[in-house]
Amino acid sequence: MRHLTRIVLGLLLSLGFSNLCSALDGSLRMDGADLALHLEDGRVLMRDGLVGLTLNLATGSGNASIHIDSVAMDDTAIRGPIALFSLSQAQPDGASENICQPDPKGRRLALALPDENGGFSFTCTSGAEGKCVLMGYRPWESRDGVPLKDLHRACIHMLRADYGGDDHPTTRNGTLVDIYDRFGIQTSEPNEKLSFEAAWGPDGALCVAHPRIPENITLSALAERYPRFSGHLGPDSCTEQSMRAEPRALLFNRSAADVGKH
């Protein structure tokens, strides 16, 4: 679940030692990988300093009040620590509910993801966007020769098995996937049960050796739906070796080719 914050309608800081709340004047924005509240009095609140904030956010479906319950640093994130937020939203019955589903580690946390318009969104670590950031594909960073923004997009399509890059995911939760890229941010972990599945760019797959979940999509269905895959489907037409020579191929993955037969 994402809550856009390009328009921050109000900010409240709950005082931990009382039931009082004080209104704060300032701007909430990204400082690198950190979400920071810049107050008019010159103070800057980040990480633990944001705990207790209630954000009245503008979202695609209206306004939502999101409370920051806690902040934890993920020191295992590739390319440096990232602040992860426990976020809750009040329900009609008065109870509070975490807005995120559990991720593979059982965490119900979110991270702040900057956009291109000076705003940001919260994205859960259980979703593809958040997973790809933690894997080292930080779209807001620049690195010589490494298109991190394009890698982040390619990673999202790959995790979702969104071969056409048009928001038609075909994966299944819990499926084992080996992910690696041509820049060494993620490296392959040998597993004889997995074989080359596809090469990926920012707009989806460039070729598909086998579909990850055959019950969800077949090679013939991919050929019919996406004419651009003509000549680039099947294990003979889609190999890692051939795709290594294709500069548009940024990301690669392996999966079990016979997963749909069990």
C-alpha positions in Angstrom: 0.0 0.0 0.0 1.4 3.4 -1.0 0.4 6.8 0.4 1.6 9.7 -1.7 2.7 12.7 0.3 3.2 15.4 -2.3 0.5 17.4 -0.5 1.0 17.3 3.3 -2.2 18.6 4.8 -1.1 18.6 8.4 1.5 17.3 10.8 1.0 16.4 14.4 3.6 15.3 16.9 2.2 13.3 19.8 4.0 14.1 23.0 5.1 10.9 24.7 4.5 12.0 28.3 1.0 13.3 27.9 -2.2 13.1 25.8 -1.4 16.5 24.3 -0.5 17.1 20.7 1.3 20.1 19.3 1.1 21.3 15.7 4.3 21.6 13.8 5.1 24.0 11.0 7.6 22.7 8.5 8.2 20.6 5.4 8.6 16.8 5.1 11.0 15.7 2.4 13.7 13.2 1.6 17.3 13.9 2.5 19.1 11.2 0.5 17.7 7.9 1.8 16.2 9.5 5.0 12.8 11.0 5.5 13.3 14.3 7.3 11.0 16.9 8.8 12.5 20.4 8.5 10.9 22.7 11.0 10.6 26.5 10.7 12.7 26.9 13.8 15.7 25.2 12.1 15.3 21.8 13.7 15.5 18.7 11.5 13.7 15.5 12.8 14.7 12.2 11.3 14.4 8.5 12.1 13.5 8.1 15.8 12.6 11.8 15.9 9.7 11.1 13.6 8.1 8.5 15.9 4.7 9.8 17.1 4.0 11.9 14.0 0.5 11.6 12.5 0.6 12.5 8.8 -2.6 13.7 7.1 -1.7 12.5 3.6 -3.2 13.1 0.2 -3.8 9.7 -1.5 -5.3 8.5 -4.7 -8.6 7.7 -2.8 -8.7 10.8 -0.6 -7.0 11.8 2.6 -5.7 9.4 5.2 -4.2 9.9 8.7 -1.1 7.7 9.0 0.7 7.3 12.4 4.4 6.6 12.6 4.5 4.0 15.5 8.2 3.2 15.3 11.4 3.4 13.2 14.0 0.7 12.8 17.2 0.8 10.8 17.7 -2.0 8.3 21.5 -2.4 8.4 21.4 -5.4 6.0 20.0 -3.3 3.1 22.4 -3.3 0.1 24.2 0.0 -0.4 23.6 1.2 3.1 21.1 1.3 6.0 17.6 2.3 5.4 15.0 3.6 7.8 11.9 1.3 8.0 8.7 2.7 9.5 5.9 0.9 11.3 2.8 2.7 10.1 -0.8 2.4 11.3 -4.1 3.8 10.4 -7.2 4.3 12.6 -10.1 2.1 11.7 -13.8 3.0 12.0 -14.1 1.1 15.3 -11.3 3.1 16.8 -8.6 0.4 16.6 -5.3 1.0 14.8 -4.2 -1.3 12.0 -0.7 -1.6 10.4 -1.0 -0.7 6.8 1.5 -3.3 5.5 1.4 -7.0 5.0 4.2 -9.1 6.4 7.3 -9.3 4.2 9.4 -12.5 3.8 11.1 -11.8 7.2 7.7 -11.3 8.9 8.1 -7.5 9.2 5.2 -5.2 8.6 7.2 -2.2 7.7 7.5 0.5 5.1 10.2 2.7 3.6 10.0 6.2 2.1 10.5 6.3 -1.6 11.2 9.7 -3.2 9.5 10.5 -6.5 10.6 12.8 -9.3 8.4 15.7 -8.3 9.9 16.5 -4.9 7.5 14.3 -3.0 7.6 10.8 -1.8 5.5 7.8 -1.0 5.5 5.1 1.6 5.9 1.6 0.1 5.8 -1.6 2.1 8.8 -3.9 2.3 6.4 -6.8 1.4 5.8 -5.3 -2.0 8.1 -5.3 -5.1 9.0 -1.6 -4.9 10.3 -1.9 -1.4 12.0 -5.3 -1.9 13.9 -3.9 -4.9 15.2 -0.9 -2.9 16.4 -3.2 -0.1 18.2 -5.3 -2.7 20.3 -2.2 -3.7 18.3 -0.8 -6.5 17.8 2.7 -5.1 16.1 4.8 -7.9 17.0 8.1 -6.3 20.8 7.4 -6.3 23.2 8.0 -9.2 26.3 5.9 -9.7 28.7 6.0 -12.6 27.7 3.6 -15.3 24.9 2.0 -13.3 21.3 3.0 -14.2 19.8 2.4 -10.7 16.5 4.0 -11.6 16.1 1.6 -14.6 17.4 -1.3 -12.5 14.7 -0.6 -9.9 12.0 -0.7 -12.6 13.4 -3.9 -14.1 13.5 -5.4 -10.7 9.8 -4.6 -10.0 8.8 -6.2 -13.3 11.0 -9.3 -12.6 9.7 -9.8 -9.1 6.1 -9.6 -10.4 6.9 -11.8 -13.5 5.4 -8.8 -15.4 6.9 -9.9 -18.7 5.2 -7.2 -20.8 6.0 -4.4 -18.3 2.3 -3.4 -18.5 1.3 -4.3 -14.9 0.1 -7.8 -15.6 1.9 -9.8 -12.8 2.0 -13.6 -13.2 4.0 -14.7 -10.3 3.0 -16.6 -7.1 3.9 -15.7 -3.5 6.6 -17.9 -2.1 8.2 -18.9 -5.5 12.0 -19.3 -5.3 13.8 -16.9 -7.7 17.5 -16.3 -8.2 18.1 -12.6 -9.0 21.3 -11.1 -10.4 22.4 -8.2 -12.6 25.2 -7.2 -14.9 26.7 -4.8 -12.4 27.3 -7.1 -9.5 24.8 -5.4 -7.1 23.0 -8.8 -6.8 24.9 -12.0 -7.7 23.7 -15.4 -8.6 23.5 -18.2 -6.0 24.0 -21.5 -7.7 21.0 -23.9 -7.5 20.8 -26.9 -9.8 17.0 -26.8 -9.5 16.8 -23.4 -11.2 17.3 -22.5 -14.8 17.5 -19.3 -16.7 14.0 -17.7 -16.9 14.4 -14.2 -18.5 16.4 -11.1 -19.1 14.9 -7.8 -18.0 15.0 -4.1 -18.8 13.1 -1.1 -17.4 10.1 -1.9 -19.7 9.8 -5.6 -18.8 11.4 -8.8 -20.2 13.6 -8.7 -23.3 13.3 -12.5 -23.7 11.7 -15.4 -21.8 13.1 -18.8 -21.7 10.3 -20.3 -19.6 7.4 -18.7 -17.7 7.8 -18.8 -13.9 4.2 -20.1 -13.3 2.9 -21.9 -16.4 -0.6 -22.0 -14.9 -0.6 -18.2 -15.0 0.9 -17.6 -18.4 2.4 -19.7 -21.2 5.0 -19.0 -23.9 2.2 -19.1 -26.5 0.1 -16.7 -24.6 3.1 -14.3 -24.3 3.7 -14.6 -28.0 0.0 -13.7 -28.7 -0.2 -10.9 -26.2 3.2 -9.3 -27.0 4.3 -9.5 -30.6 7.7 -7.9 -29.6 8.6 -11.3 -28.1 8.7 -12.9 -31.6 11.9 -14.8 -31.9 12.7 -14.3 -28.2 10.8 -17.0 -26.5 11.9 -20.5 -25.3 15.2 -21.9 -24.0 16.8 -21.9 -27.4 15.9 -18.3 -28.3 16.5 -16.8 -24.8 19.8 -17.6 -23.1 21.8 -15.8 -20.6 24.8 -15.8 -22.9 23.0 -14.1 -25.7 21.4 -11.6 -23.3 24.8 -10.7 -21.8 25.6 -9.2 -25.2 22.4 -7.1 -25.2 23.1 -3.8 -23.4 19.4 -3.3 -22.7 19.4 -6.4 -20.5 20.1 -5.1 -17.0 18.8 -7.8 -14.8 18.5 -11.6 -15.1 16.8 -14.3 -13.1 16.5 -18.1 -12.7 13.5 -20.1 -11.5 12.3 -23.7 -11.6 11.3 -24.5 -15.1 9.0 -27.3 -14.1 7.2 -25.5 -11.2 3.9 -25.8 -13.0 4.1 -29.6 -13.3 3.9 -30.3 -9.6 
